[in-house]
Amino acid sequence: MNAPRHHVVVGSGVAGNQAAETLRSRDPESRVTMITVSKLPFFNRYDLPRVFRGERDWRKFIIYPAEYYLDNRISLRRATQVVSVDSARRTLFLAHNETLHFDTLLVASGASPYMPAELVEYRPQMHGFGSFRDAIAAADALPKDGHVILLGGDTIGLDLGRTLLDIGCRVTVVIEKHTFWPHEVSADERPRYIQALTDMGFEVVDAAARGQIAAVRAGEPGLAARRVLFRDGSEIHGDIVMPFFGVAPALDFMLGSGVDIERGLLVQPNLRTTNDAIYAAGDVCQIWSDADKRYRFYYGWKNVRAMGELAAHNVTGADEPWVPTQDEGLQLTADGRIHSPFWEYA
Ligand SMILES: Cc1cc2nc3c(=O)[nH]c(=O)nc-3n(C[C@H](O)[C@H](O)[C@H](O)COP(=O)(O)OP(=O)(O)OC[C@H]3O[C@@H](n4cnc5c(N)ncnc54)[C@H](O)[C@@H]3O)c2cc1C
C-alpha cells in the first residue's frame, strides 16, 4: 500500500489556510502540515486597526479555533521557522534543526513590511504594524488624541489612518513614491488623490518638496516623542512614526532551493514554480501574466485567498490558470474620499 502523500504548506495567512482547507477536501487521505513562524494561529490582520480603538484581546482576532485544525486533520506547527529548502531531496529544514520530508510544498509565506535602505538605521525610532504585537506596541505609545506620522502611506497605512482620524488623532502622511501602494496612480491622477487625503482630514507633507526624508530621531525633552527630519533642514514632530512603504516577499528560506526567484517566487499561471513539486500562492509569488508579458504580483485578500485555493487544486491534479478575482483600481467616492477595494473584506 502506498503511504499517504504529505502536503506541506509554509504560512498560515489567508493563502496558506485556504490552501490547507482545499488540500484536505481534495485529498482526504493525505497528511497536511501547515508551518508558521507566528505564535498566534490564523488571525484577522485586516482588523488590526481595532487595537487603536481599545481592543487588546488577541482571541477576538483569531479566525479559526484550535479545534478547526484537529477536526480537519491539519497539523498546525506554530512558532516554527523554515530556514531552507532542498527541492531535489524534497526536504525542509527548520530552525530547531529538524528536517521534514514533503511530497508537495505550497509556499504561502507572504511578505514583510518594506523599509527603504536609507531609513533602515532609523527603524528603532519607528513603530511597525505588521503583527498583533507591533500594533499593541504602537497603540501603547500613542497618547489620547495624539499625533501620528505615517511615512509613505501605502493602502495598509491609509486604512489605519482612517481609524486614527476617526478616534480623534492628528495624522500626517509624508507622501513619496510608495503612497497609495500597491495601486498604480498616474502622474495626472495623483494630485486629485492627494487632495482627497487632505479632504479626508489627513495633513499632507510632500517628501520630494523637502528633498526627501533624511532621518527619524527621538524628540527633544519637552517636545513630541519623535522628529522626522528632511534633507532641506526642515522637520516635523509627532508622538509616533509608522513606516508604510509597501511590502517585500518573505522568501529568504527559498534562496538556494533551486527554484527561480526575481523579487518573488516565480510561478506559471497554474502557480507552479520551476520545480514540479513546489507551488506558491499569496504575497510571496509573482505570476506570469501573458497580457502584461511579465511576472507580476496580485494583492488584496480575495486574490490571495483565490490563489491559495487554485494552488491546492493544481497540487492535487488540476491544471487551471490564475484569473484575478479582485478589482485593483484605487477609487474616489462621490464625496471625494479615497476608497481602495482592498479595504473591503468579509
Ligand atoms: C497590518 C496589515 C493590515 C493589512 N490590511 C489589509 C487590508 O485591509 N486589505 C488587504 O487586502 N490587505 C491587507 N493587508 C495585506 C494582506 O495582509 C496580505 O496581502 C495578505 O495577508 C497576504 O496573505 P498571505 O497568505 O500571502 O501571507 P501572510 O498573511 O503574510 O502570511 C504569511 C505566513 O507565512 C509565515 N512565514 C513567513 N516566513 C516563514 C518562515 N520562514 N517559516 C515559517 N513560516 C513563515 C508567517 O508566519 C505567516 O503565517 C494587510 C497587511 C498587514 C500587515
The ligand as a MOL file (V3000), in Angstrom:
LIG
                    3D

  0  0  0     0  0            999 V3000
M  V30 BEGIN CTAB
M  V30 COUNTS 53 58 0 0 0
M  V30 BEGIN ATOM
M  V30 1 C -1.4390 45.0750 9.3720 0
M  V30 2 C -1.8380 44.6770 7.9900 0
M  V30 3 C -3.0760 45.0760 7.5010 0
M  V30 4 C -3.4720 44.7250 6.2300 0
M  V30 5 N -4.6710 45.1420 5.7700 0
M  V30 6 C -5.0850 44.7470 4.5630 0
M  V30 7 C -6.3750 45.0950 4.0760 0
M  V30 8 O -7.1270 45.7920 4.7480 0
M  V30 9 N -6.7660 44.6230 2.8670 0
M  V30 10 C -5.9350 43.8470 2.1020 0
M  V30 11 O -6.3450 43.4240 1.0220 0
M  V30 12 N -4.7000 43.5170 2.5130 0
M  V30 13 C -4.2630 43.9430 3.7180 0
M  V30 14 N -3.0330 43.6050 4.1470 0
M  V30 15 C -2.1930 42.7760 3.2670 0
M  V30 16 C -2.6190 41.3520 3.4620 0
M  V30 17 O -2.4770 41.0260 4.8250 0
M  V30 18 C -1.7910 40.4280 2.6360 0
M  V30 19 O -1.9760 40.7220 1.2670 0
M  V30 20 C -2.2240 39.0010 2.8880 0
M  V30 21 O -2.2850 38.7560 4.2690 0
M  V30 22 C -1.2180 38.0710 2.2970 0
M  V30 23 O -1.5700 36.7730 2.6930 0
M  V30 24 P -0.5380 35.6160 2.5580 0
M  V30 25 O -1.3110 34.4020 2.9930 0
M  V30 26 O 0.1170 35.6330 1.2410 0
M  V30 27 O 0.6120 35.9550 3.6150 0
M  V30 28 P 0.5620 36.3700 5.1400 0
M  V30 29 O -0.8110 36.6250 5.6140 0
M  V30 30 O 1.5840 37.4380 5.2940 0
M  V30 31 O 1.0660 35.0510 5.8740 0
M  V30 32 C 2.3980 34.6320 5.7510 0
M  V30 33 C 2.6120 33.4480 6.6770 0
M  V30 34 O 3.8880 32.8630 6.4020 0
M  V30 35 C 4.5640 32.6310 7.6300 0
M  V30 36 N 6.0070 32.6130 7.3620 0
M  V30 37 C 6.7510 33.5350 6.7040 0
M  V30 38 N 8.0430 33.1350 6.6420 0
M  V30 39 C 8.0930 31.9280 7.2690 0
M  V30 40 C 9.1530 31.0180 7.5350 0
M  V30 41 N 10.4100 31.2340 7.1440 0
M  V30 42 N 8.8600 29.8850 8.2230 0
M  V30 43 C 7.5860 29.6220 8.6480 0
M  V30 44 N 6.5560 30.4660 8.4030 0
M  V30 45 C 6.8030 31.5870 7.7280 0
M  V30 46 C 4.0900 33.7510 8.5310 0
M  V30 47 O 4.2630 33.4170 9.8830 0
M  V30 48 C 2.6120 33.8030 8.1510 0
M  V30 49 O 1.8960 32.8010 8.8260 0
M  V30 50 C -2.6120 43.9460 5.4130 0
M  V30 51 C -1.3570 43.5460 5.9020 0
M  V30 52 C -0.9720 43.9240 7.1660 0
M  V30 53 C 0.4100 43.5080 7.6590 0
M  V30 END ATOM
M  V30 BEGIN BOND
M  V30 1 1 1 2
M  V30 2 1 2 3
M  V30 3 2 2 52
M  V30 4 2 3 4
M  V30 5 1 4 5
M  V30 6 1 4 50
M  V30 7 2 5 6
M  V30 8 1 6 7
M  V30 9 1 6 13
M  V30 10 2 7 8
M  V30 11 1 7 9
M  V30 12 1 9 10
M  V30 13 2 10 11
M  V30 14 1 10 12
M  V30 15 2 12 13
M  V30 16 1 13 14
M  V30 17 1 14 15
M  V30 18 1 14 50
M  V30 19 1 15 16
M  V30 20 1 16 17
M  V30 21 1 16 18
M  V30 22 1 18 19
M  V30 23 1 18 20
M  V30 24 1 20 21
M  V30 25 1 20 22
M  V30 26 1 22 23
M  V30 27 1 23 24
M  V30 28 2 24 25
M  V30 29 1 24 26
M  V30 30 1 24 27
M  V30 31 1 27 28
M  V30 32 2 28 29
M  V30 33 1 28 30
M  V30 34 1 28 31
M  V30 35 1 31 32
M  V30 36 1 32 33
M  V30 37 1 33 34
M  V30 38 1 33 48
M  V30 39 1 34 35
M  V30 40 1 35 36
M  V30 41 1 35 46
M  V30 42 1 36 37
M  V30 43 1 36 45
M  V30 44 2 37 38
M  V30 45 1 38 39
M  V30 46 1 39 40
M  V30 47 2 39 45
M  V30 48 1 40 41
M  V30 49 2 40 42
M  V30 50 1 42 43
M  V30 51 2 43 44
M  V30 52 1 44 45
M  V30 53 1 46 47
M  V30 54 1 46 48
M  V30 55 1 48 49
M  V30 56 2 50 51
M  V30 57 1 51 52
M  V30 58 1 52 53
M  V30 END BOND
M  V30 END CTAB
M  END
